[in-house]
């Protein structure tokens, strides 16, 4: 029995977590959460919701605004979670997101069985600019038995937070390859290129770079179109920039797109864009899930040397990589490949093979189960010693 702790189960952008939990076979998962969202989209048979205490909001205000230190769950919440863990005979607790594990230090300290935490990207740097938060993070990292990260770049980021390197294991995002079979796209007639980016409309996704690169690309290929799928706080700003660049009639913002709709966009597009950049707050990507799904489907990727992206995209082989915020280099790469269009099918095939080799969900689930069982076995041996 393994418990997966997700503060909210689940936000739309957490599909990769749902895939990971529901693909487990060698262990039986239960979910512990404080809040349920999107129940129809993410059905799960064994979810235990821990109610927030009566004065929850006052405690948060005290911790965050008065004491200026990381909020922690209350002793009553710890007892409620321990009750679930004991009643369901859980042998290992997997906490999703590093900044959430910081809030659970009291639970991790008291519970006698192993706890793991997984970092996914932005959670490496949440509130690290506040003096009291780094010691709390270091304490959490000392308490957990194992730390899982999605990329080598995140591994280094967690080491920089003070984690012992020997505690860290790379557990990559698993992509269900059967959901995204590789297909070769026919080259467009009369320059009718279809470009796509999908994800949260936030700073680190580099969407302004995408728009500026597309504006230059469209001067060479006036019939080209760009779709930016997703929701987020930058929507109005991006629409305004599209007006300013005089490309608004060639850019579609469909908002949130279902998994089925996104799959259709993959197969109706020729190129996938993801020029991620480090945010002003230091926020970085791990390896973007939408990018991996696009690659699995056979789309070549035009992206940046950022975070874990170079661990998935090999420059000039499975895609093109440029420096962060360099829209001119990104546009030049797009134009060069569109003019020498035989390169794109080759890169698409290489992209699909790269995902199959490194991010196959079946293989990544097997690795995760092996980590779980090893830690459970090690704890059992220690308890008998």
Long-range contacts (C-beta under 8 A, 24 or more apart in sequence): 1-27, 1-28, 1-30, 1-88, 1-89, 1-90, 1-91, 1-92, 2-27, 2-28, 2-29, 2-30, 2-90, 2-91, 2-92, 2-93, 2-94, 2-372, 3-29, 3-30, 3-31, 3-32, 3-84, 3-85, 3-88, 3-90, 3-92, 3-93, 3-94, 4-29, 4-30, 4-31, 4-32, 4-94, 4-96, 5-31, 5-32, 5-33, 5-81, 5-93, 5-94, 5-95, 5-96, 5-100, 5-104, 6-31, 6-32, 6-33, 6-96, 7-33, 7-34, 7-35, 7-96, 7-97, 7-100, 8-33, 8-34, 8-35, 8-36, 8-37, 9-33, 9-35, 9-36, 9-37, 9-42, 9-44, 9-47, 10-37, 10-38, 10-41, 10-42, 11-37, 11-38, 12-38, 12-41, 12-256, 13-199, 13-200, 15-259, 15-289, 16-173, 16-174, 16-289, 17-96, 18-42, 18-44, 19-174, 19-176, 19-361, 20-174, 20-364, 20-365, 20-368, 23-174, 23-176, 23-361, 23-362, 23-365, 24-365, 24-368, 24-369, 25-365, 25-369, 26-369, 26-372, 26-373, 27-92, 27-369, 27-372, 27-373, 30-84, 30-88, 30-90, 32-81, 32-84, 32-85, 46-88, 48-84, 48-88, 50-77, 50-80, 50-81, 50-84, 51-80, 52-77, 53-77, 67-132, 68-130, 68-132, 69-130, 69-132, 69-133, 69-136, 70-102, 70-103, 70-127, 70-132, 70-133, 70-136, 71-103, 72-103, 72-104, 72-105, 72-106, 73-103, 73-104, 73-106, 73-107, 75-106, 78-106, 78-107, 78-110, 81-107, 82-107, 82-110, 82-111, 85-111, 85-113, 91-376, 91-379, 92-116, 92-372, 92-375, 92-376, 92-379, 94-118, 94-372, 95-144, 96-120, 97-123, 98-123, 98-124, 98-126, 98-137, 98-140, 98-158, 99-123, 99-126, 99-127, 101-140, 101-144, 102-133, 102-136, 102-137, 102-140, 104-140, 105-136, 105-139, 105-140, 105-143, 108-140, 108-143, 108-144, 109-143, 113-379, 114-144, 114-145, 114-146, 114-375, 114-376, 114-378, 114-379, 115-143, 115-144, 115-145, 116-144, 116-145, 116-146, 116-147, 116-148, 116-371, 116-372, 116-375, 117-141, 117-144, 117-146, 117-147, 117-148, 118-147, 118-148, 118-149, 118-150, 118-171, 119-147, 119-148, 119-149, 119-150, 119-154, 119-157, 119-158, 119-286, 120-150, 120-154, 120-286, 121-150, 121-154, 121-283, 121-284, 121-285, 121-286, 121-307, 122-204, 122-283, 122-284, 124-154, 124-157, 124-158, 124-161, 124-284, 125-157, 125-281, 125-282, 125-283, 125-284, 128-161, 128-282, 129-281, 134-161, 134-162, 137-161, 137-162, 138-162, 141-167, 145-375, 145-378, 145-379, 146-371, 146-375, 148-368, 148-371, 149-286, 150-286, 150-287, 150-308, 151-286, 151-287, 151-307, 151-308, 151-311, 152-308, 152-311, 153-284, 153-286, 153-307, 153-308, 153-311, 154-286, 154-307, 154-308, 157-284, 169-371, 171-364, 171-367, 171-368, 171-371, 172-287, 172-358, 172-359, 172-364, 173-286, 173-287, 173-289, 173-292, 173-359, 173-364, 174-359, 174-360, 174-361, 174-362, 174-363, 174-364, 174-365, 175-289, 175-292, 175-293, 175-296, 175-355, 175-359, 175-360, 175-361, 176-361, 177-296, 177-355, 177-356, 177-360, 177-361, 179-259, 179-263, 179-293, 180-263, 180-266, 180-293, 180-296, 180-297, 181-297, 182-296, 182-297, 182-298, 182-348, 182-349, 182-352, 183-267, 183-297, 183-298, 184-298, 184-345, 184-348, 184-349, 185-267, 185-269, 185-270, 185-298, 185-299, 185-344, 185-345, 185-348, 187-270, 187-341, 187-344, 187-345, 188-223, 188-270, 190-223, 191-220, 191-221, 191-222, 191-223, 191-224, 191-338, 192-223, 192-224, 192-225, 193-217, 193-221, 193-223, 193-224, 193-225, 193-270, 193-271, 193-338, 194-224, 194-225, 194-227, 194-268, 194-269, 194-270, 194-271, 195-224, 195-225, 195-226, 195-227, 195-269, 195-270, 195-271, 195-272, 195-273, 195-334, 196-226, 196-227, 196-229, 196-265, 196-266, 196-269, 196-271, 196-272, 196-273, 196-294, 196-299, 197-226, 197-227, 197-228, 197-229, 197-272, 197-273, 197-274, 198-228, 198-229, 198-230, 198-257, 198-262, 198-265, 198-272, 198-290, 198-294, 199-229, 199-230, 199-274, 199-288, 199-290, 200-230, 200-231, 200-232, 201-228, 201-230, 201-231, 201-232, 201-233, 201-234, 201-235, 201-238, 202-232, 202-233, 202-234, 202-279, 203-234, 203-277, 203-279, 203-280, 203-283, 204-276, 204-277, 204-278, 204-279, 204-283, 204-284, 204-285, 205-274, 205-276, 205-288, 206-274, 206-275, 206-276, 206-277, 206-304, 206-306, 206-324, 206-325, 207-234, 207-238, 208-237, 208-238, 208-241, 208-327, 209-275, 209-277, 209-304, 209-324, 209-325, 209-326, 209-327, 209-330, 210-273, 210-275, 210-327, 210-330, 211-238, 211-241, 211-242, 211-245, 211-247, 211-251, 212-241, 212-245, 212-327, 212-331, 213-273, 213-275, 213-327, 213-328, 213-330, 213-331, 213-334, 214-247, 214-250, 214-251, 214-273, 214-331, 215-245, 215-246, 215-247, 215-331, 216-327, 216-328, 216-331, 216-335, 217-331, 217-334, 217-335, 217-338, 218-247, 218-250, 220-335, 220-338, 220-339, 221-335, 221-338, 224-250, 225-250, 225-251, 225-252, 226-250, 226-251, 226-252, 226-273, 227-251, 227-252, 227-254, 227-265, 227-269, 228-252, 228-253, 229-253, 229-254, 229-255, 229-256, 229-257, 229-261, 229-262, 229-265, 230-255, 230-256, 230-257, 231-255, 231-256, 262-290, 262-293, 263-297, 266-293, 266-294, 266-297, 266-299, 267-297, 269-294, 269-299, 270-299, 270-344, 271-299, 271-300, 271-302, 271-334, 271-337, 271-344, 272-299, 272-300, 272-301, 272-302, 273-301, 273-302, 273-303, 273-330, 274-301, 274-302, 274-303, 274-304, 274-309, 275-302, 275-303, 275-304, 275-306, 275-322, 275-324, 275-325, 275-327, 275-330, 276-303, 276-304, 276-306, 276-307, 276-309, 276-324, 277-304, 277-306, 277-324, 277-325, 278-306, 278-324, 285-309, 287-311, 287-312, 287-359, 292-355, 292-359, 294-351, 295-319, 295-351, 295-352, 295-354, 295-355, 296-351, 296-352, 296-355, 296-356, 296-359, 297-352, 298-348, 298-349, 298-351, 298-352, 299-348, 299-351, 300-337, 300-344, 300-347, 300-348, 300-351, 301-351, 302-330, 302-333, 302-334, 304-330, 311-358, 312-354, 312-355, 312-358, 312-359, 313-351, 313-354, 314-350, 314-354, 316-347, 317-347, 317-350, 318-347, 318-350, 318-351, 318-353, 318-354, 319-347, 319-351, 320-347
